Amino acid sequence: MRREDFDNIISAERLIIADFYASRSGACRAMNSTLDRVVFAMSELTTLVRIDTSSHTSSELVRRYNISSVPTIMLFYRGDMLWRHSGIISFERLCSVIRRYQTVSAY
């Protein structure tokens, strides 16, 4: 994904989950269903964008956000990063994080 496209997406007035992943990573593949469940359960609050770190078009974003391990999940609102986590995270924990930040989008 190009930096300009990513910046446009994360500048939205809603919570954006950014999933930095690698297609060959077992942990990333394991997170796919969790992320899909979160977006389905919380579709009124958030949108998911997936960034393949192995794609040459994403290399600028990987450097910009210092992605050294995958999966790395970030939560953005209006272009600001609110939260970041590397590694596997449970459905319940990720939903809890989103609920904690949902009030940000009310302002």
Buried (B, 14 or more C-beta within 10 A) or exposed (E): BEBEEBEEBBEBEEBBBBBBBBEEBEBBEEBEEBBEEBBEBBEEBBBBBBBBBEEEEBEBBBEEBEBEEBBBBBBBBBEEEBBBBBEBBEBEEBBEBBEEBBEEBEE
